[in-house]
Amino acid sequence: MQYRPHRYPTQFPIQLLTPQGRQQCRVMDVNSRGARIVNAAPIRRGDKVRFRILNDEVAAVVCWVKGNNAGLTFRPPITPFQVDTLRYRRDAPQGRHRGGIGFSSAEM
């Protein structure tokens, strides 16, 4: 049995470039070696795909496809910074952040 490193859950929107063209997908979980995406039809196992994380292009190979889900293996593995970027949604609402105390300025 081969060990697979922990995958971080997310819902990060991407534009995937496939042999069939561009399509809007969503990364559902990720680690430095791979990811699971949804809305990835019609791609096939073995397809080489690409997408951008900020200004960096990421290359991957499709490992499996089941319905509109697909598993990707990054070639080469992505950096910890890229993993952290994919863990947070670009379209998340702005405003209060977890751990904030809610004051607009520090009180003494």
C-alpha positions as CSV (number, residue, x, y, z in Angstrom):
1,M,0.0,0.0,0.0
2,Q,1.4,3.4,-1.0
3,Y,1.1,6.3,1.5
4,R,-0.6,9.5,0.2
5,P,0.2,12.7,2.1
6,H,-2.6,14.6,3.8
7,R,-4.8,16.7,1.4
8,Y,-6.2,20.0,2.6
9,P,-9.8,20.7,1.8
10,T,-10.6,23.8,-0.2
11,Q,-12.9,25.2,-2.9
12,F,-10.5,27.2,-5.0
13,P,-11.7,28.2,-8.5
14,I,-9.3,27.7,-11.4
15,Q,-9.3,27.9,-15.2
16,L,-7.9,24.5,-16.4
17,L,-6.2,24.3,-19.8
18,T,-6.8,20.8,-21.2
19,P,-6.2,19.2,-24.6
20,Q,-9.9,19.9,-25.3
21,G,-9.6,23.7,-24.4
22,R,-10.1,25.9,-21.3
23,Q,-12.7,25.2,-18.6
24,Q,-13.7,26.5,-15.2
25,C,-13.0,24.0,-12.4
26,R,-12.7,24.0,-8.7
27,V,-9.9,22.5,-6.6
28,M,-11.5,20.5,-3.8
29,D,-8.4,19.2,-2.0
30,V,-4.7,19.7,-2.4
31,N,-1.2,18.9,-1.3
32,S,2.2,19.5,-2.9
33,R,1.9,16.4,-5.1
34,G,-1.6,16.6,-6.3
35,A,-5.2,17.7,-6.1
36,R,-8.8,16.6,-6.7
37,I,-10.8,18.9,-9.0
38,V,-14.5,19.0,-10.0
39,N,-16.3,20.1,-13.2
40,A,-13.4,18.7,-15.2
41,A,-15.3,17.0,-18.0
42,P,-14.3,15.8,-20.6
43,I,-10.8,15.0,-19.7
44,R,-9.1,11.6,-19.7
45,R,-6.6,9.7,-17.6
46,G,-3.1,10.6,-18.9
47,D,-4.1,14.1,-20.2
48,K,-1.5,16.8,-19.5
49,V,-3.2,19.9,-18.1
50,R,-2.1,23.3,-16.8
51,F,-3.5,26.1,-14.7
52,R,-2.2,29.3,-12.9
53,I,-1.7,29.9,-9.2
54,L,-1.3,33.7,-9.0
55,N,1.5,34.3,-11.6
56,D,2.9,30.7,-11.7
57,E,1.8,28.1,-14.2
58,V,1.3,24.6,-12.8
59,A,1.6,21.5,-14.9
60,A,-0.2,18.3,-14.0
61,V,-1.1,14.9,-15.3
62,V,-4.6,13.5,-14.9
63,C,-4.4,10.3,-12.8
64,W,-8.0,9.3,-12.6
65,V,-11.5,10.5,-13.7
66,K,-14.8,9.6,-12.1
67,G,-17.8,11.5,-13.4
68,N,-17.0,15.2,-13.2
69,N,-14.2,14.6,-10.6
70,A,-10.6,14.1,-11.5
71,G,-7.3,13.5,-9.7
72,L,-4.2,15.4,-10.7
73,T,-0.5,14.7,-10.0
74,F,1.6,17.9,-10.2
75,R,4.8,17.7,-12.3
76,P,6.9,18.9,-10.6
77,P,5.4,19.1,-7.1
78,I,4.2,22.6,-6.2
79,T,5.7,24.7,-3.4
80,P,4.3,25.1,0.1
81,F,3.4,28.7,-0.8
82,Q,1.3,27.5,-3.8
83,V,-0.4,24.9,-1.6
84,D,-1.3,27.6,0.9
85,T,-2.6,29.8,-1.9
86,L,-4.9,27.0,-3.1
87,R,-6.2,26.4,0.4
88,Y,-7.9,29.8,0.5
89,R,-10.6,30.9,-1.9
90,R,-9.9,34.0,-4.1
91,D,-13.7,34.8,-4.0
92,A,-14.0,34.5,-0.2
93,P,-15.9,37.4,1.4
94,Q,-13.7,40.2,2.8
95,G,-14.1,41.5,6.3
96,R,-13.8,39.9,9.7
97,H,-11.2,37.3,10.0
98,R,-11.1,34.4,12.5
99,G,-9.3,35.4,15.7
100,G,-10.1,39.1,15.3
101,I,-11.4,40.9,18.4
102,G,-13.7,43.2,16.5
103,F,-12.3,46.6,17.5
104,S,-11.4,49.2,14.8
105,S,-8.5,50.5,16.9
106,A,-6.6,49.3,19.9
107,E,-7.9,50.5,23.2
108,M,-5.8,51.4,26.2
